């Protein structure tokens, strides 16, 4: 069913001229879609440009770190395992999530291009929320891998296979694509007849839908569902997983064997803490206390960008397999350069 399109200016004229009944009928029958939204972002924050320069460096090193990790996993056949399929998926989402957010954020605030078209706003919302959700569930997939490896070591190679992990990751992508598409699409049924100032650094779901002047119950419900499925369920399941792992390790007599098993979980535990603790802390603080808008926006922007920077560093420095693979690639590169230089001389 096609809907009439009115500008906010024409709607205001009707509201002034008509009665309350006419106003209610008009709002129910009309969808007011603004040409653009205005991102308020950081307001009156001193030296904010230094923060944007910092984010620029964060993005450069995020691209380099995740690019290196992806290249190593692709080039070294010994890393073509189910576990590193999950690591590869995490690196892809880190890279894509940072690319969806940071360049746009810099263009918006560093060059003061705060007006974002309606379509671009929904597009940004879709991709940023999608990659955030995939990051969260990929960390849960890593916990599943560690659970089977430690608690059921004899069944590990039968249960955790490349086809099974591929199916898990594809299911995660498909489920989150559907959920985020519905969440973003539900914005399109809203009418924006008042303010179009989004109090965030990107077109986040809650700050956008709260500007609408018609029924927002579906959007509010999806906000709670998204929060529960992306930011609550995965960490709860990860905690349950590690409780199970701890119980299994307590039955191992040798302290050496316990430490060896725990060492394989260290990298995962670090990136879980880096990802979930800041974002949950920011959300709880914004609800429980009266955070200054600039503090809330800065905390939120850091929780969206820093994990993607640190994940490849943690996996490069904490995982022996990756370090050994990087050394092998370096030696292979040196040998090939030496051979080619000798060939050229002859």
Secondary structure as GFF3:
##gff-version 3
##sequence-region A 1 346
A	DSSP	beta_strand	4	5	.	.	.	ID=ss1
A	DSSP	alpha_helix	8	17	.	.	.	ID=ss2
A	DSSP	alpha_helix	20	29	.	.	.	ID=ss3
A	DSSP	beta_strand	30	31	.	.	.	ID=ss4
A	DSSP	beta_strand	36	39	.	.	.	ID=ss5
A	DSSP	alpha_helix	48	75	.	.	.	ID=ss6
A	DSSP	three_ten_helix	77	79	.	.	.	ID=ss7
A	DSSP	alpha_helix	82	109	.	.	.	ID=ss8
A	DSSP	beta_strand	115	117	.	.	.	ID=ss9
A	DSSP	alpha_helix	118	151	.	.	.	ID=ss10
A	DSSP	alpha_helix	156	159	.	.	.	ID=ss11
A	DSSP	alpha_helix	162	185	.	.	.	ID=ss12
A	DSSP	three_ten_helix	186	189	.	.	.	ID=ss13
A	DSSP	beta_strand	197	198	.	.	.	ID=ss14
A	DSSP	alpha_helix	205	209	.	.	.	ID=ss15
A	DSSP	alpha_helix	217	227	.	.	.	ID=ss16
A	DSSP	pi_helix	228	232	.	.	.	ID=ss17
A	DSSP	alpha_helix	233	250	.	.	.	ID=ss18
A	DSSP	alpha_helix	255	263	.	.	.	ID=ss19
A	DSSP	alpha_helix	266	288	.	.	.	ID=ss20
A	DSSP	alpha_helix	293	318	.	.	.	ID=ss21
A	DSSP	alpha_helix	320	345	.	.	.	ID=ss22
###
